[in-house]
């Protein structure tokens, strides 16, 4: 296949955060296997874009065909996301749900994301499974193709305060996460499969029909 580019995005924005450390853990597992099949991996840190709660006078769906972003922070985020063929979102879970900053960043854009493949890696006290499911639903509804495998990385209880307060991963947590390497690799493989598929209507996510 022709070369592809994937953004590995740290989606946490708190001042005290472990997100960049989690992203680096994921990167070490998947970077070389992806490079071996001509997929480049670029780390992106959401916090550097300093996005406020969405404040544009136009809806994201209108950009770029019917309107343009007014503010530089929006234009910078739009340009960054538009660069890539696919994404791996490293997301935190706070209080049993998706973080506000994560959802805000997703909602800033539509057409830049739409149709592209994405994998989700979540982390938190309980692994971030609830946040992962919420983000999956949002991204699928927006027209992204979400990788089936979604690793959930839990903190070892004695390591929680060091992780959330100081950005450190304790030995117990790292040992537990090492056991998840295969699942992280599988998520990258799922993403690769989606990257090989053309971005066409036939491959678009199918709407979820509510159960009666």
LINSULGI-V437928 format. One record per pair of residues at least 24 apart in sequence whose C-alpha atoms are under 8 Angstrom apart, sorted by sequence separation. I is the first residue (numbers start at 0). GAP is how many residues later the second one is. D is the distance in whole Angstrom. If there is no record, write none. Layout:
# LINSULGI-V437928
i=I gap=GAP d=D
i=I gap=GAP d=D
This chain:
# LINSULGI-V437928
i=48 gap=24 d=6
i=127 gap=24 d=6
i=152 gap=24 d=6
i=19 gap=25 d=8
i=126 gap=25 d=5
i=127 gap=25 d=7
i=117 gap=26 d=7
i=119 gap=26 d=8
i=126 gap=26 d=4
i=127 gap=26 d=7
i=48 gap=27 d=7
i=115 gap=27 d=8
i=116 gap=27 d=6
i=117 gap=27 d=6
i=118 gap=27 d=6
i=119 gap=27 d=7
i=125 gap=27 d=8
i=126 gap=27 d=4
i=152 gap=27 d=8
i=48 gap=28 d=7
i=113 gap=28 d=6
i=114 gap=28 d=5
i=115 gap=28 d=5
i=116 gap=28 d=4
i=117 gap=28 d=5
i=118 gap=28 d=5
i=121 gap=28 d=8
i=125 gap=28 d=5
i=126 gap=28 d=7
i=86 gap=29 d=8
i=88 gap=29 d=7
i=90 gap=29 d=7
i=92 gap=29 d=7
i=113 gap=29 d=5
i=114 gap=29 d=5
i=115 gap=29 d=6
i=116 gap=29 d=6
i=117 gap=29 d=6
i=118 gap=29 d=8
i=120 gap=29 d=6
i=121 gap=29 d=6
i=122 gap=29 d=6
i=123 gap=29 d=7
i=124 gap=29 d=5
i=125 gap=29 d=7
i=150 gap=29 d=7
i=81 gap=30 d=5
i=85 gap=30 d=6
i=86 gap=30 d=7
i=87 gap=30 d=6
i=88 gap=30 d=6
i=89 gap=30 d=6
i=90 gap=30 d=6
i=91 gap=30 d=6
i=92 gap=30 d=6
i=93 gap=30 d=7
i=112 gap=30 d=8
i=113 gap=30 d=5
i=114 gap=30 d=6
i=116 gap=30 d=7
i=118 gap=30 d=8
i=119 gap=30 d=5
i=120 gap=30 d=5
i=121 gap=30 d=5
i=122 gap=30 d=4
i=123 gap=30 d=5
i=124 gap=30 d=5
i=77 gap=31 d=7
i=80 gap=31 d=6
i=81 gap=31 d=7
i=84 gap=31 d=6
i=85 gap=31 d=5
i=86 gap=31 d=5
i=87 gap=31 d=5
i=88 gap=31 d=5
i=89 gap=31 d=5
i=90 gap=31 d=5
i=91 gap=31 d=5
i=92 gap=31 d=5
i=96 gap=31 d=8
i=112 gap=31 d=7
i=118 gap=31 d=7
i=119 gap=31 d=7
i=120 gap=31 d=6
i=121 gap=31 d=6
i=122 gap=31 d=6
i=123 gap=31 d=6
i=124 gap=31 d=8
i=80 gap=32 d=7
i=84 gap=32 d=8
i=85 gap=32 d=6
i=86 gap=32 d=6
i=87 gap=32 d=6
i=88 gap=32 d=6
i=89 gap=32 d=6
i=90 gap=32 d=6
i=91 gap=32 d=6
i=92 gap=32 d=8
i=95 gap=32 d=7
i=97 gap=32 d=7
i=98 gap=32 d=8
i=102 gap=32 d=8
i=109 gap=32 d=7
i=120 gap=32 d=8
i=122 gap=32 d=8
i=124 gap=32 d=8
i=150 gap=32 d=6
i=5 gap=33 d=7
i=7 gap=33 d=7
i=9 gap=33 d=8
i=12 gap=33 d=7
i=87 gap=33 d=7
i=89 gap=33 d=8
i=96 gap=33 d=6
i=97 gap=33 d=4
i=149 gap=33 d=8
i=150 gap=33 d=6
i=3 gap=34 d=7
i=4 gap=34 d=6
i=5 gap=34 d=6
i=6 gap=34 d=6
i=7 gap=34 d=6
i=8 gap=34 d=6
i=9 gap=34 d=6
i=10 gap=34 d=7
i=11 gap=34 d=7
i=12 gap=34 d=5
i=73 gap=34 d=7
i=77 gap=34 d=7
i=92 gap=34 d=8
i=95 gap=34 d=6
i=96 gap=34 d=5
i=97 gap=34 d=7
i=148 gap=34 d=7
i=149 gap=34 d=8
i=2 gap=35 d=5
i=3 gap=35 d=5
i=4 gap=35 d=5
i=5 gap=35 d=5
i=6 gap=35 d=5
i=7 gap=35 d=5
i=8 gap=35 d=5
i=9 gap=35 d=5
i=10 gap=35 d=5
i=11 gap=35 d=7
i=92 gap=35 d=5
i=95 gap=35 d=7
i=124 gap=35 d=7
i=1 gap=36 d=7
i=2 gap=36 d=6
i=3 gap=36 d=6
i=4 gap=36 d=6
i=5 gap=36 d=6
i=6 gap=36 d=6
i=7 gap=36 d=6
i=8 gap=36 d=6
i=9 gap=36 d=6
i=10 gap=36 d=8
i=91 gap=36 d=6
i=92 gap=36 d=8
i=97 gap=36 d=7
i=150 gap=36 d=7
i=0 gap=37 d=8
i=2 gap=37 d=8
i=4 gap=37 d=8
i=6 gap=37 d=6
i=8 gap=37 d=7
i=90 gap=37 d=8
i=92 gap=37 d=7
i=96 gap=37 d=7
i=97 gap=37 d=7
i=148 gap=37 d=7
i=149 gap=37 d=6
i=92 gap=38 d=5
i=148 gap=38 d=5
i=91 gap=39 d=7
i=147 gap=39 d=7
i=90 gap=40 d=8
i=146 gap=40 d=6
i=90 gap=41 d=8
i=148 gap=41 d=7
i=147 gap=42 d=7
i=146 gap=43 d=5
i=146 gap=44 d=6
i=145 gap=45 d=8
i=59 gap=47 d=8
i=63 gap=47 d=8
i=146 gap=47 d=7
i=59 gap=48 d=6
i=60 gap=48 d=7
i=62 gap=48 d=7
i=59 gap=49 d=5
i=60 gap=49 d=6
i=144 gap=49 d=7
i=53 gap=50 d=7
i=59 gap=50 d=6
i=60 gap=50 d=6
i=52 gap=51 d=6
i=59 gap=51 d=8
i=53 gap=53 d=8
i=50 gap=54 d=7
i=53 gap=54 d=6
i=45 gap=59 d=8
i=144 gap=59 d=7
i=143 gap=60 d=7
i=144 gap=60 d=6
i=142 gap=61 d=6
i=143 gap=61 d=7
i=142 gap=62 d=6
i=120 gap=63 d=8
i=140 gap=64 d=8
i=139 gap=65 d=6
i=140 gap=66 d=7
i=22 gap=67 d=6
i=119 gap=67 d=8
i=21 gap=68 d=8
i=118 gap=68 d=6
i=118 gap=69 d=7
i=18 gap=71 d=7
i=118 gap=71 d=8
i=18 gap=72 d=8
i=118 gap=72 d=6
i=18 gap=73 d=7
i=117 gap=73 d=6
i=6 gap=74 d=8
i=116 gap=74 d=6
i=6 gap=77 d=6
i=116 gap=77 d=6
i=5 gap=78 d=6
i=8 gap=78 d=7
i=10 gap=78 d=7
i=11 gap=78 d=8
i=116 gap=78 d=6
i=4 gap=79 d=5
i=5 gap=79 d=6
i=6 gap=79 d=7
i=7 gap=79 d=6
i=8 gap=79 d=6
i=9 gap=79 d=7
i=10 gap=79 d=6
i=11 gap=79 d=6
i=115 gap=79 d=8
i=3 gap=80 d=8
i=4 gap=80 d=5
i=5 gap=80 d=5
i=6 gap=80 d=5
i=7 gap=80 d=5
i=8 gap=80 d=5
i=9 gap=80 d=5
i=10 gap=80 d=5
i=11 gap=80 d=6
i=3 gap=81 d=6
i=4 gap=81 d=7
i=5 gap=81 d=5
i=6 gap=81 d=6
i=7 gap=81 d=6
i=8 gap=81 d=6
i=9 gap=81 d=7
i=10 gap=81 d=7
i=5 gap=82 d=7
i=7 gap=82 d=7
i=115 gap=83 d=7
i=114 gap=84 d=6
i=114 gap=85 d=8
i=11 gap=87 d=8
i=12 gap=88 d=6
i=11 gap=89 d=7
i=12 gap=89 d=8
i=114 gap=89 d=6
i=10 gap=90 d=7
i=11 gap=90 d=7
i=10 gap=91 d=5
i=21 gap=101 d=8
i=85 gap=105 d=8
i=85 gap=109 d=7
i=84 gap=110 d=7
i=17 gap=145 d=6
i=16 gap=146 d=7
i=17 gap=146 d=6
i=20 gap=146 d=7
i=16 gap=147 d=6
i=17 gap=147 d=8
i=20 gap=147 d=7
i=15 gap=148 d=7
i=16 gap=148 d=7
i=17 gap=148 d=7
i=18 gap=148 d=7
i=20 gap=148 d=8
i=15 gap=149 d=5
i=16 gap=149 d=7
i=17 gap=149 d=4
i=15 gap=150 d=6
i=16 gap=150 d=5
i=17 gap=150 d=7
i=15 gap=151 d=7
i=17 gap=151 d=8
i=28 gap=152 d=7
i=29 gap=154 d=8
i=33 gap=154 d=8
i=28 gap=155 d=7
i=29 gap=155 d=6
i=28 gap=156 d=7
i=25 gap=158 d=7
i=29 gap=158 d=7
i=3 gap=191 d=8
i=0 gap=195 d=7
